[in-house]
């Protein structure tokens, strides 16, 4: 079954907390939405989730973690 999906990169816990605190502060100052820190690799694609998983596995199979 097809759906609409996005593929995000997330952050390590300490980095996510730091970035989330920055986002909350800026959101409050600018009356804007608060959101989870992330990097969008692919946004709002209509695809079978199994196919998206296969594509993702292929992309990351030789990728080392960022440190």
Secondary structure, DSSP 8 states (H G I E B T S, - for coil): -EEEEEEEE---HHHHHHHHHHHHHHHHHHT-------EEEEEEEEEEHHHHHHHHHHHHTT-----
